[in-house]
Amino acid sequence: MPDHLAGQLPTAEELARDHLRGRPHSGLVIGLIRGEEVRIQGYGQKSRRDKEPPTENDLFELGSLTHTFTALALLNSRDAGRFLLEDPILDHLGDQSEVPLFQPYTCVEIQDPRRPNAKRIVACSPKPGTDPICITFCDLASHSSGLPLAPDDSYDWIPFLNREKWAPEIVSRSRSEFFQSLKSEELKFAPGTAFRYSHTGMAFLGHLLMDIHGLSYDSLLVKFVTGPLQMPDTRTNAPEGRLLPGHNHRNREVPPLSLDALTPAGGLKSSARDLTRFLQMHFGSSPLAEAIETALQDRIEVHFPNAPDDTLIGYGWFSSPLMEGSGRRMYWQYGGTGGQRAFIALERNTKTGVVLLANNTGPLWEMGKALLQSLQP
């Protein structure tokens, strides 16, 4: 069988070399896919102590790539008949939990006739005859719930803003603290009508699914996603010695990310071997074919600073134009933690895909797009 990916290795090596310049103690793994062909190559080194390049079996923190797995668990588990995507989540919460509701309002400007030069004020009141609107499962999975990025912005990764410098510390919250924080949130728009990137919403979705099915998050994924797709490396807890240490913008090692209640939004670890298989499952025959097809349906327009033009989001996946004028779109997700980055992207018509895993904070989005473009016939 001809090796069509061999010609891409010089391009990958050059991009890897540029990425690792100034990051001497860390590494990068690049996975390239064209149909059934897969090439995985490591560059740089695993750590200051281990100077070997990372391999397809080493584990990295996925950050927001976790969203694609939580959303896929939703889509595959709905067949159990316990909920519909359009169900208000309030119908599936226990008595101990609350959820913000959106109340439609009517607002008018008021001018005090006694003070004609005074600034007008806006007065709002509930719109007559309207009930509060509840978030649905669909809204949570497509980042249109209106919930905030994270409690107190403690986990501040946004795929369009590649922050080299991370927040001084990520404050882990227990499940009870997480649900308590939701009670004070106020929705600024009707759920399902606009984009607002939200780790809070994705984590909330994960907890709902765990409660509905009576499973831990790892067990939920094994039953509905990683088990059927044969992805043993994708989990929240890494076996000792397999998770590479992360490195911050000063090339200093940082401890592994611990998100606790936000785990369904950013707590997974995985390998390039698992993730290349994951992308291949999006090209056709797969045990989760129906759920994957739904996951890639574009739902909401993405309006956000630095977001690529004409970007949309489905269930855990973004989509953007791959090449101007080609009509081809790439589906992608980009994750970051305090010392690691992860990027995946695919183009379905040509059955091509890219996996990038780095245990440093260097940017990956442009590299990933360039590599995917180079794979196009």
N, C-alpha and C positions, 0 to 999 in steps of 0.2 A: 504494500500500500504506500503510495507516495506521501511524504511528510510535507504537507503544505505549510506547516507552521515554522519549519526550520528557518525560512527566509525572514521571519519576523524577529528572530533572536537578536541580531545586531541592533535593531531599533529598540528593543526592550532593554538591552544592555546599556545602550547610550542613555536612555531615559533613567534607568536605575542609577547609573553613575552620577548623573546630574542631581538626582534626588538625594543621594547619600553624601554629596559633597558638603563638608562641614558637619557631618553627623557620623563621626568615626566609630562609635561603639554600638551601632544599631544596624539593622538590616531590613531587607525588603524581599518579599516573595511575589513573583508575577506568574499568574496562570492565564494561558491563552487557549481559547476553544474555537474550533471550527468543526461543526458537526460532531462526529465521534472522536475526532482527534483532540488530544489535550497535551499541552506542554506546560510544565511547572518548573520554574528555575528560581533559586535563591541568590541573593546578592548581599554584599557587606558581611556583617558578622552578627551573631546572636546577642552578644553582650560584651562588656569590657573583659570578662574572664574567658568567655568562650568565643574564639575567633573564627569558628567554622560558620559558613553561611547558613541561614535558616533553610529549612526544607519544607516539603509538602505536608509533613506530619506535625510540624511545630504549631502550637496554638497561639492565637492572637485574640485580643479583645475586639469585639465587633461593634460596640457602641450602637448607633442607630440602625445598623443592619439587622439588629434584633427585631425591629418593627416588621420586617417582611415575614419573619417566622411567627410572630404573634398574630398578624393579620391572616396568615395562611392557616393557622390553627383555628381561627374563627371560621373561616370559609369551609374548612373540611369537617369541622365538628358540628356545623349547623344541620348536617344531614341526620344527626341523632334525633331531630325533631323537637328539641327542647326550646328553641327560639327561632325567630326570623330576623334577618338583617335589619328589617324596618321596625322591629320591636322597640318601644321606649325602654331604656334600661331600668327605669324606675320599677317596671313590672317584674324585674328579676333581682332586685336588691333585697337583702334581708332587712329586718326591722332596725338593725343597728347602723345602717348606712343611709346617707342622704346624698342627693345629687342636685347641682344647681339647675334651675329652670329658667327659660327665657320668657319674660312677660312682654308681649307686644304693647308698645306705648304710643300715644298720640302726643306730639309736642307742638306747642305754639309759642310765638314770641309775644311778650307782653311789654307794653310801654306805659309807664305811669303818667297819666294825663297831667298830674300836678308837677311833673318834672320832665318837660319835653326834650330837654338836652341830655337827660341821663341815658346811660347805656341800657339797651333793651335786655330783658332777661328771658330765658327759655323755661317754660313750665311744662312738665310732662305728667301724664296720668295714664293709668291702664286703659287700653283701647276697649271701649264697650263691647261686650259680647264675645270677647276672646279669652281663651284659657291659656295658661302658661304652656310653653312648648318644651318637651323633654328631649334630651339627647338620645339617639338611637345607637345600636351596635355599629351600623354603617357609618355614622358620623365619627365615632371614635377611631375607626380603622382608616378613615380617609382624611384625618386632620381637619375636620370641619365641625368639631364639637363646640368650639369657642373656648375650651379650657386652656389655661396658660401653658407656657413652655415647661415649667417644672415648679414645684413649691419653692417660693423665694428665689427662683431662677438658679437653684442649687446645681442643676445639671444643665449647663448652658450651651451645649452643642447644637448648632444649626447647620445643615449641610451646605448652605450657601455662604457661610462666614467661617472660613477655615482659620480658627483661632490657634495661633502657635502657643500663646500663653493661656493657660487654663485658670479657672477660678482657684484661689488659694486652697480651698478645700471643698470637697463635695460632701454635703451634709446628708448622711443616710437617715432615712426615716422608716420607722416601723410601719406595719400595715395600719395599725390604729391611728398613728399620727398622720399618715397619708390621707386616710378617709376623713379625719378631723379637719385637715386643711381644705378639703373640698367644700365644706359647709360655708366658708366665708367667700367663695368665689362668686363673681357676678358675670353672667354671659352678656357680651356686648352686641351680639347679633344672633339671629335665629339659627339654631344648629342645622347644618347641612347646606348653608347658603354661601359660605365663604371659607377661605383657607386660613388656618392659624396653626403653625407647627407646634405640636404638643406632645412632649414625653408624658405629661400628666395623663392625657387622654389614652395613650397607648398602654401605659401601665394600668390604668383603670380597666381597660378592656381585658388585659391579662388576668387581673384579679376576678373579674366577672366570670371569665371562662373557667378559672380554677374552682370557683364556688359552684358553678352550674354542674361541672363534671366531677367535683370532689377529688381533684388531683392537685399535686404540686405543679409548679411551672415546668420543671424538667419532665415530669411524668406526662403532663399535657402534651408537650412537644413530641415525646417518644410515641405516644399513642396516635397523634394526628398528623405529625409532620416528619420528624427525623427518623422515626421507626420505619414508616412506609417507604421513605426515600433512601434508607440505608446510609444514614449520616451519623455514625457513632461518635464523632469528635465534637459535634455541636451540642454544647451543654453549658450550664452556668458554672459548674465546678470543674476545674481542670485537674487531671491527675498530676501529682507532684513531679516537677521537672519538665513538664511539657509546655507550660505557658511561658513565653518569652517575657523578660522584664521590659517594661516600657521606659522610654527616655523623653524627658521634657525638652523645651526649646533651648535649654542650656546643656543638653546632652547628659543630664543627670538621671540616674534611675529613679523611678517613682513606683510606689507600691501598686498592686493590682487594684482596679476599680471595684468598690463595693457599694451597690446601689440599694440593697434591701428592697423596700417596697417598689422602687422604680425598676427592678430587674426586668420585667417584661418589656421595658422600653430601651434597655441598653446593657443588659447584664450577660449576654451570651459570649462564649468563646468558641472558636472554630479553627479549622485548618484549611489550607488551600486545596487539599485533596477533597474535603467535604464540599467546599463552596463551588469548585468546578463541577462536581456532580450535581449540586443544587441547580446551577444554571442550565446544565444539559437537560434537566427534567422540565425546563420551560420551553423546550423546542418541539415537543410532540408527545409521544407515548410516555405516560407517567401514571403511577398509582393515584396521583392527585391532579390529573389533567383538568377536571372540571373546576376544581378550586383554583388552580393556577390561572385558568382562563379568566375567571372572575377577578382575581387579584390584579391582573394587568389591564382591566378596563379603566380608562381615564374617567375621573368623576368631577374633579374640582380644578379650576384654573388657579395657578400659583402666582400670587402677586407679592413679591418680597424683594427687598434690596439685594442686589447681586445675583438673583435667580436668573438662569438662562432664559432668553426670550422664548415664549410659547411653551412654557413648562406646565405640565398638568400632573395631578397625582391621582392614583387609584387606591388600592388597598395595600399600603405599605411601600409602594413603588412610585417613584417619579418617572416621568417620561419627558424627553426633550428632543429637538431635532438633532440628528447625528451629523449630517452634512448638508450645507445649504443647497437647496434646489433638488435634493435627492428624493425627498418624500419619506426617507427612512427615519425612524425614531429609535432612540435608545432608551431602554428601561434601566433605571439605575437607583442605587441607594449608597449613601456615603456616611460612614460613622466615625466618631472620634471619642477618645477618652483622654485622661490626663497625660498619657505617654504613648498612645498608639492610634493608628488610623487604619480604616478598612474601606474598600470601595469595590462594588460589583456592578457590572453593566452587561447588557445583552442586546442583540438585534435579532429578532425572531426570524425574519424572512431568509437571512443568510446563515442562520444558526451559528452565530458567532458570539463570543463572550469574553470578558476580561475579569480577572480577580486580582486585586492588589491588597497586600497585607504588609504593614510596616510597624515596627516597634519603636517608632519615633513620631514626631508631630509634623513632619513635612507634608505639604499639600499633595493630594493624589488625584483630584478631579480632572484636571487638564491632561495629566498623563494617561489616565484611564480612557478618556475620550479619544485621545490621539492613537492609542493602541487599538481601540475598537475600530476606528476609522481605517487603520492600516490593515485590518483583517478583512475588509470588504473586497469582494471580487471585482 
